[in-house]
């Protein structure tokens, strides 16, 4: 390899490091515009470097065009810090809950203005709700998302509404700030929230939050056809969340990223 080629390779590494540093400073996601503005790289140069990083699973890019840390970086970080995978901790308890209620159980985390489905225990019934791991939904359209919104109070919900416009995914979506705040506040006070066909017609959910300290707000939910959903499941759902919280105590957790298309904070 010539000296010019070697210098070019080193320069690419330096530039990739600069892009990753900005991504970290921006909380784990950033647009190309932000990355180029902070690093001073030409958009075409940054785009080529990021495209190569995507091919090597160092970076991912979501539907909105934002760049995020990729699975290889997450795996390396996990090995370096001895972290435990949140999904692996929660999975056996989710399976237990699924077997109790015979419906699908979901684990979600908050990222930005959305919840992301990071694990599931799918119902074995022929007619069932099945969320795709890695899929996203606006906070206000999900049971767990409403609880996450309520944690920061009414003003935060107003700012969320201003940012997102509270899109209505169905005719049942709560898309007015006063009604959303009332629903979220009452849900947080009683310890669980409901999704009444607000994200998808025919689907109802019950959600609770996990409370053990971790890098994300996280929650557990049961999803079922609306006619089968029962609030009598709440104690079982809360018990499952309590068991996960106990397992999380004292743990430094991450999310194993191989099957997913997002990065944790």
C-alpha positions, 0 to 999 in steps of 0.5 A, a space after each residue: 500500500 502506498 503512503 498516499 493510500 495509507 494516509 487516505 485510509 487513516 483519514 477515513 477512520 478519523 472522519 468516521 470517529 468524528 461522525 460517531 462522536 457527534 452521534 453520541 453527543 446527539 443522544 444516539 441519533 442525528 441527521 446528515 445535516 447535523 453530522 456535517 454541520 458539527 464535523 465540518 465534513 462535506 455532505 457527500 463525504 459524510 454520506 459515503 463514510 456513513 454508507 460504508 459504516 452501514 454496510 458493516 453494521 456500525 451505523 443504521 439509518 431509520 425511515 426518517 433518515 436519522 443515523 443511529 449506532 449499529 449492532 456491531 458497536 452495541 455488541 462491542 460495548 456490551 462485551 467491553 462493559 460486561 452488560 446484560 441484555 435486557 431482552 434476555 432478562 425479560 424473556 422468560 418472565 414474558 413467556 410466563 405471562 404469555 402462558 398465563 393470559 394466552 395473549 401476546 406480551 411485548 417489551 418496549 423502550 422509549 426512544 425520542 417520541 416513539 416506543 420501540 418493540 424490542 422483544 415479544 412472547 407471541 400468543 399461540 392462539 390462531 387469532 392473535 396480535 403480533 408486533 414486529 420486533 424493531 417496529 415503532 409507534 408514536 408514544 400517545 398511541 400506545 398504553 406504555 407510551 402514555 405512561 412514559 409521557 405522563 412521567 414528565 408532566 403536562 407541559 412535556 405532553 404539550 411540547 410533544 404534541 407541538 413536535 409531533 402534531 399528535 397524528 391519529 392512527 385510528 378514529 380512536 386515537 387520543 389526539 387532543 392535549 387536554 384529553 391525552 394529559 387526563 388519560 396519561 395522568 390517570 393511567 400513571 396514578 392507577 399504575 397501568 394504561 389502556 390502548 383502546 384501538 388507538 394504534 390499530 383497529 381491533 387491537 387493545 393493549 394493557 401496559 405498565 412501566 418497568 421501574 428499575 434504573 436503566 438507560 431507557 424508560 421501558 414497559 411491558 404490555 399485553 396485546 390482544 384482539 379488543 374483544 378478548 382484552 381483560 383488565 383482570 390481567 393487570 395484577 399478572 402484568 404488574 407481577 411480571 413487571 415486578 419480577 423483571 425489575 427485581 432481575 434488573 436491580 444492580 445490573 448494567 443492561 443493554 439491548 442485543 441489537 442483532 435483530 433490530 434496526 435502532 440503537 439505545 441511548 
